[in-house]
Amino acid sequence: MKDFIFIHITKNAGEAIIKTLRSYGCNMSFHPDSLDTLRTIIERIGIHDFKSYFSFAIVRNPWDRQVSLYNYIKRDNKHHLHNRIKQMTFEEYVIFLTQEKTCATRLQIDFISLDRKNVLVDFVGRFENLLGDFITICQQIGVDLELPKIDRLPNKSYRDYYNEKTAWMIEQIFVKDIEIFDYHF
């Protein structure tokens, strides 16, 4: 099995990936602290050591990711933003995102790049193709695993949460992710 680094970006199936890899005995040779960015990891182990690992991350459509994050924060009373948004409508939540910089407004590119241009991980999977991309990841690290089905909100598209204004607001906040990863509403 090849040594690897998984860079966990919030609300992109990271916990399921970690749980699956660990449950099948994969030793995460170097597992960064939850939600470490590439910059933090390189500062800790150095660029040379970083490059010696197979590194990967999963990205997600920013509009879909925000719906997931909104619902997660509302359900998780231990989340540090729970009390602030638990009574908010989705539109109020999006407006809140435009007014305050929080973990919810962190760009995905910032997890896997030093300059917001060049992706430095070896493989960027997509949440939208998670099962297929997880197979690719497993092939790269030399294991034969299957990722269990990820829980999603039943029968509701992320698009159903948005109106024209809120879709545009998310586009403005996450324009860099949208451009780099070629996402569309």
N, C-alpha and C positions, 0 to 999 in steps of 0.2 A: 504494500500500500504506500502510495506517495504521501509525503507530508503536505499538509494544506493549511490555508488560513481562510476562514469564512468571515467575511465582513458583513455583519448583521445590520441591515437597514430596517428600521421599525415598520411594522405592518406589511411586511413582504414575505411572510411565512418563515421567518427566521427561527422562531422557537420550534416549529415543526421539523425544520431541517436539522437543527441541533439535536433535538430529541431522537430523531430517526438515526442519525449518525452514531450517537452515543448508545442507543439501545441495541444496536447491532455490533457493538464492541469497537467501533472506530475510535481510536485514540486521537483526540484533537491535539495534534503535536504542539500547536501554539494556538490557543483560543483567546482572542482579545477579550477584554472586558466587554460586557454588553454595550453595544452601540459605540464602540471605539471607531474612530475614523482612520483612514489610511495614514494620515499625518501622525496621529498618536501612535499607531503601530510602528511606523518607520522610526519615529523618535525613540521608541522603546527598544527595538531590535536592530535597527539600521537597515539601509536600503539593500545592502548586499545579502544579508540574511533573509530579508523579505522576498527578494527575487529567487531565493532557493526553494521557496514553497510554491505550490500551485495555489493561487489565490482566486477567490470568486465572491460574487455578491449577487443579490437578486434585486431588480428594480421593478417599479410598478407604476402604472398610469397615475399621474398625480391627482386627477379628479377622483378616481376609484380609491386611491390611497387615503384621501381626506375623508371620504365617506366612511371607510373602515376605521380610521382613527377617531372620528367624531363618535361613532357608535361605541367603540371600545372605551373611550374616556367617559362617556355617559354611564356605561355599565360598571366600570371599575372604580369603586369609591376610594381606592387607595392611590389612584393616579393623581399626581400633583395638580392637574388642571380640573379634576372632577368637580369640585365645588364651584368653580368659576363657570363651567359650561353646562352643568347638569340640567338647568332649566332653559337653556338656549334652544331655539329652533336651529335648523341647519343653516339658514340664511344668516342668523345672528352669529353663529359660529364662524362662518366665512368672513363676515365683517370684522369680528374679533381678530382673525388671522391677519387681516390687513393693517390692524392697528398695533399689534404687539408681536414682537419677535419671541417665539417660544420653540420648544422641541417640535411642535407641529408644523413650523414653517422652515425647518431645516431641509436644505436641498439634498437630494439623493446623491448628486454628483460630488458633494462635499465629503461623502463617506469614502469615495473611491478615486479621488483625484487630488493633486496638490495645487492645481491651478485653475480648476473649473473648466478645463479644456481637454486635457489628456487623461484618459482612463488608464490607471496603472495596474488594475487587477487583470489576471489572465482570462477570466471568463465572466461576462455579465449575463446572467439569466434574466428572464422576464417572468414576472408573476403570472402573466397571461398565458404563458407556455410552461408553467411550473413543472408539471410531471415530465415532459420531454426534456426540459433543461436539467432537471435533477438527474435524469438518466445520463446525460452528457457529463455532468459533474462527477457522478459515480464512476463512469468509465475513466475519467481523467485521474481519479485518485485510486482506482483499482479495486473497487468494491461493487458488489451486486446487490443493490437495495431498491426498495420501492418506497416512495413517500406516501403516507396515508392521505386520504381525501381531506382537504382543508375545509373547515366550516366557513360558510359564507351566509350572508343574509338571504333568506329564502325568496326566490322569485322576484327579486327587485334589482333592477339595474342601477348602477351608480348615477346614470343620467337622470333617473327619476327624482333625485334629490335637488337637482339644479334648475335654476331659471337662467335666462340669458345673462343677467347681471352677475350672479354668483359664479357661473362658468367662466365669465370674463375675468372676475377677480382672482380666481384660482390660477388662471392662465398668467396673469400679471405676477403673482407671487412666485410661481414655479416655472417661469419662462425658460430658464436655463436647462432644467430637467427635460422640459417638453422638447426643446430644440435638440439637445444632445442625444436623447433616447428616442427621438422621433415619435412622440405621442400625440394623439389627437383626441379631442373630446368625443 
